[in-house]
Amino acid sequence: MVALAVAQALVERRLGLSGGVSVVIVAGVWAGWTYWHSFAFLRHRERYLAQLSRPYRRALVFDLYPGMSVSFSQMLRSSWNGANLRAGRVLPQLPHNAGRAIEMAAGWLLAAGAFTVFSAAWLTLGTARVGFVPEFVGTDVFVPLRRGPYRSVRHPLFWSGIGLSCALALISGTATALAVAAVNFAYGIVYNTLEDRRLGLVFGQRYSSYAREVPHIIPARMMLHGVNGQGQNANSPLSRRR
């Protein structure tokens, strides 16, 4: 994913593309990724399960590894883009005034928070679950997890990537970086719906029930109902990855 982000930035700089074009490219990548994530991958999964003795191996090579690499590479694009390369703003610069120092400090704090959430979510799920294994093995015994960040919100892995994108934008401080981070954040809202739909098709009512109980991003239901024992701050699917 790092190589993809760097390659895109190098091509943009080589072609002399503006920051606005970089933003459009990021949005276009998300549009193409949406087709894979929400439609093509579902069809491929069904075909692999029906035709192959080891369906997960085919999915990992031809769908999951490329798909995850593309998605998380876009989180890095708020830093790695052609405009930032031309301006020498990919790597952190010393702040030139107090306002910039505050902005950069906020970026580093956000980056630390995103890394913490990412680590906690990965440790909660384990590598196999992060890698979609339960979507190919044991879907009939799917049981939501009830610990870690998944007690409070859905899709923390994906949102930790978006948090990193916003952090890199603050650290970089360019208009292009901020615009790319805004596109990534907006896509995170779209992703919430897309991933809920996909996992509902894979795991059925068990996931749909979980999705009704745990909110997106802000644990509003947890704050309103979790303290009274209503069971609202629970559940994460075995296949949660982002």
C-alpha positions in Angstrom: 0.0 0.0 0.0 2.9 2.3 0.6 4.3 1.5 -2.8 1.0 2.3 -4.5 0.6 5.7 -2.7 4.2 6.6 -3.6 3.8 5.5 -7.2 0.7 7.6 -7.7 2.4 10.6 -6.3 5.4 10.2 -8.5 3.2 9.9 -11.6 1.3 13.0 -10.7 4.5 14.9 -10.2 6.0 13.6 -13.4 2.9 14.7 -15.4 2.7 18.0 -13.6 -0.9 17.4 -12.4 -2.4 19.9 -10.0 -3.5 19.2 -6.5 -7.1 19.3 -7.6 -6.5 16.5 -10.1 -4.9 14.4 -7.3 -8.1 14.9 -5.2 -10.2 13.7 -8.2 -7.9 10.7 -8.7 -8.4 9.7 -5.0 -12.1 10.0 -5.4 -12.0 8.0 -8.6 -10.0 5.2 -7.0 -12.6 5.0 -4.3 -15.3 4.7 -6.9 -13.5 1.8 -8.6 -12.8 0.2 -5.2 -16.5 0.4 -4.3 -17.4 -1.7 -7.3 -14.9 -4.3 -6.3 -15.8 -4.3 -2.6 -19.6 -4.2 -2.9 -20.3 -6.2 -6.1 -17.3 -8.0 -7.7 -15.9 -9.5 -4.5 -19.3 -10.8 -3.5 -19.6 -12.6 -6.8 -16.1 -13.9 -6.7 -16.5 -15.2 -3.2 -19.6 -17.2 -4.2 -17.8 -18.7 -7.2 -14.7 -19.6 -5.2 -16.8 -21.3 -2.5 -18.8 -23.3 -5.1 -15.9 -24.3 -7.4 -12.7 -24.5 -5.3 -11.5 -26.8 -2.6 -9.5 -24.0 -1.1 -11.4 -20.8 -1.9 -9.7 -18.6 0.6 -6.3 -19.0 -1.1 -7.7 -17.7 -4.4 -9.5 -14.9 -2.7 -6.4 -13.8 -0.8 -4.3 -13.5 -3.9 -6.7 -12.1 -6.4 -9.1 -10.1 -4.3 -8.2 -9.5 -0.7 -4.5 -8.6 -0.8 -4.9 -6.2 -3.8 -8.2 -4.8 -2.5 -6.9 -4.0 1.0 -3.6 -2.6 -0.4 -5.5 -0.2 -2.7 -7.9 1.0 0.0 -5.3 1.7 2.7 -2.9 3.3 0.1 -5.5 6.0 -0.3 -5.2 6.8 3.4 -1.6 7.8 2.7 -2.4 10.1 -0.2 -3.1 13.1 1.9 0.7 13.1 2.3 1.9 11.4 -0.8 0.5 13.3 -3.8 2.1 15.2 -6.7 1.5 18.6 -5.3 3.1 17.8 -2.0 6.1 16.2 -3.8 6.7 19.4 -5.8 6.4 21.6 -2.7 8.6 19.3 -0.6 5.9 18.8 1.9 5.7 15.0 2.1 8.0 14.8 5.1 7.2 16.9 8.2 8.6 20.5 8.1 9.6 22.7 11.1 6.6 24.9 12.0 7.1 28.6 11.0 4.6 30.1 13.4 2.5 29.2 16.5 -0.6 28.3 14.5 1.3 25.9 12.4 2.9 24.3 15.4 -0.5 23.7 17.0 -1.8 22.2 13.7 1.2 19.8 13.5 0.9 18.9 17.2 -2.8 18.1 16.6 -1.8 15.9 13.7 0.7 13.9 15.7 -1.8 13.4 18.5 -4.4 12.2 16.0 -1.8 9.9 14.4 -1.0 8.4 17.8 -4.7 7.9 18.5 -5.3 6.3 15.1 -2.4 3.9 15.7 -3.7 3.0 19.1 -7.2 2.2 17.7 -5.7 0.2 14.8 -3.6 -1.8 17.2 -6.4 -2.5 19.6 -8.8 -3.6 16.8 -6.2 -5.9 15.2 -5.3 -7.5 18.5 -9.0 -8.0 19.3 -9.7 -9.7 16.0 -6.5 -11.5 15.3 -4.8 -11.7 11.9 -7.0 -14.4 10.5 -10.2 -12.4 11.1 -8.6 -9.2 9.9 -7.8 -11.1 6.7 -11.5 -12.2 6.1 -10.9 -15.9 6.9 -14.3 -16.3 8.7 -16.1 -15.3 5.5 -14.8 -18.4 3.9 -14.7 -20.8 6.9 -17.4 -21.3 9.5 -19.9 -18.6 8.4 -22.6 -20.9 9.8 -21.2 -20.6 13.4 -20.5 -16.8 13.2 -20.6 -15.2 16.7 -20.0 -11.5 17.2 -17.1 -10.5 19.4 -17.8 -8.5 22.5 -14.5 -6.9 23.5 -12.0 -4.2 22.6 -13.0 -1.2 20.4 -15.8 -3.3 19.0 -17.8 -2.8 22.2 -18.4 0.8 21.1 -18.2 1.3 17.4 -18.2 -0.6 14.1 -15.4 -0.6 11.5 -12.6 0.8 13.7 -9.8 -0.6 11.5 -11.1 1.4 8.5 -11.7 4.5 10.6 -8.2 4.3 12.1 -6.9 4.6 8.5 -9.0 7.6 7.9 -7.8 9.1 11.2 -4.2 8.6 9.9 -5.1 10.3 6.7 -6.5 13.3 8.6 -3.4 13.3 10.8 -1.1 13.4 7.8 -3.0 16.2 6.3 -2.6 18.3 9.5 1.1 17.5 9.6 1.6 18.4 5.9 -0.6 21.4 6.1 -1.2 21.8 2.3 -4.5 22.5 0.7 -4.2 19.3 -1.4 -3.5 17.2 1.8 -6.6 18.6 3.5 -8.8 18.1 0.5 -7.7 14.5 0.1 -8.3 13.8 3.8 -11.8 15.3 3.4 -12.5 13.0 0.5 -11.3 10.0 2.6 -13.4 11.1 5.5 -16.5 11.4 3.3 -15.9 8.0 1.8 -15.7 6.6 5.3 -19.4 7.6 5.8 -20.2 5.8 2.5 -18.1 2.8 3.5 -20.2 2.4 6.7 -23.3 1.6 4.6 -21.4 -0.5 2.0 -19.7 -2.7 4.5 -22.9 -3.2 6.5 -24.7 -4.3 3.4 -21.9 -6.7 2.4 -21.5 -8.3 5.8 -25.3 -8.6 6.1 -25.3 -10.6 2.8 -22.4 -12.8 4.1 -23.5 -13.4 7.7 -27.2 -12.7 7.5 -29.4 -11.8 10.4 -26.6 -12.3 13.0 -24.7 -9.4 11.5 -27.7 -7.3 10.9 -28.7 -7.6 14.6 -25.2 -6.6 15.6 -25.3 -3.6 13.2 -28.5 -2.4 14.8 -26.9 -2.4 18.3 -23.5 -0.8 17.7 -23.2 2.6 16.1 -20.8 4.1 13.6 -17.9 6.3 14.7 -19.4 7.9 17.8 -20.7 5.5 20.4 -23.9 7.4 21.0 -26.0 4.4 21.8 -23.4 3.1 24.2 -23.4 6.4 26.1 -27.2 6.5 26.2 -28.0 2.9 27.0 -24.8 1.0 27.9 -24.8 2.2 31.5 -28.3 0.8 32.1 -27.5 -2.8 31.2 -29.5 -2.9 28.0 -26.7 -4.6 26.1 -26.2 -1.9 23.6 -22.3 -1.7 23.7 -21.5 -5.1 22.3 -20.6 -7.1 19.3 -18.2 -7.2 16.5 -18.3 -9.6 13.6 -15.6 -12.2 13.3 -14.8 -10.7 9.9 -14.4 -7.1 11.0 -11.4 -5.5 9.4 -12.0 -1.8 9.0 
